[in-house]
Amino acid sequence: MIDRTQSRLFQVLSEVKALELEGSLVFQQAMRPQSGEFFPSLQNIDKQQVLRMAIEVKEYTTRCWQGTQGLRDLNPIPAQVYIPKFGIL
Amino acid sequence: MNREEYLNVMFNLNQAVLADSTALLALTVAWLDPLMILEESGELEETDLTEFYESGDEMGAALRVARDCFPGIYAKAISQVRDGMELNLVSDLISAEITEQTGIPIDDYDDPVAFAYGIPMPFYGVDWDDDDFIEDHPELTDLALLLGATREQSYGREEINFSKRSYQVSQIIRSSLEEHDKDAVLRSLMVAIAHITGSSGNST
């Protein structure tokens, strides 16, 4: 029987591999862990690369937003139907 | 905690974040698109340009427009803020970058919250509100009247009034002339109609 519980759904979603964006790779390269900064500066990064990363992240956040809005608007459906009169589970 | 201990904590924290792909993804979004996170978490008081105008938030409006139209400039502006740029200079930076990238001169506007109307582009085109327009441009006035515009009195002067319908008629005629652009006369007419019914201004 398929496990349709909330905890199983959470487990499935948490096992989804995080998306690898160009911005994440550049962030790793530009980060100076011992500098005390949380975010690297964009000053030394090529302008065209900054543009590519910004567009990619914006598209990603827009997709996330659309996805969460879609989930929010879903009508609830019964995960289990139990009709004792006919012994249906 | 002294400086060295603080930097050690930061180092360990950063290492942990860089090693965790989900945390790294979240940090990348916070790095390049913090407005989306603030908006999603309900931290932003203004979420559309009208609200930025009402609150007088010049930087907020400029960042919003940059995010919508020029993501690279938006990311650069956010980075400059993190690097210590004064907040009242952010809209100037965005204006200068847009001008550099597009050639559109947008640094000459009076309204401090001009970005709340979109990109503060200068006005180019036919200025029907010019007091001497009818006198100075009789040929354009005649063409406007042929397209359904009307002469009206307003505040003691005569002006040309384009109704929505006359604009629509003009656009339909202009579009229909596109397929005849090899005919010099019809092409001139098409350009003339486009000239009197088109203008630039704020847009997003």
Interface residues (C-beta under 8 A of the other chain):
Chain A: K17 A18 L19 E20 L21 G23 S24 F27 Q28 M31 P33 Q34 G36 F38 F39 P40 S41 L42 Q43 K47 V50 L51 M53 A54 I55 V57 K58 Y60 T61 W65
Chain B: Y6 L7 M10 F11 N14 Q15 L18 S21 T22 L24 L25 L27 T28 V29 A30 W31 L32 D33 M36 E40 R67 P71 G72 Y74 A75 K76 S79 R82 D83
